[in-house]
């Protein structure tokens, strides 16, 4: 593994599942992350879920 790789992502790197992490908001002033994992070869679905969540999250902050 390369230095800086996240241990949380390693299983998905090995299995070939698309995965990403986004900022899910804050709790008691600390950032919360959310990992989104999809079926193999469904990268677009993972990106669409992340984009949709960000739109909802950002609209709630306004």
Secondary structure, DSSP 8 states (H G I E B T S, - for coil): --TT--HHHHHHHHHT--EEEEEEEEETTEEEEEEEE--TT-HHHHHHHHHHHHHHHHHHH-
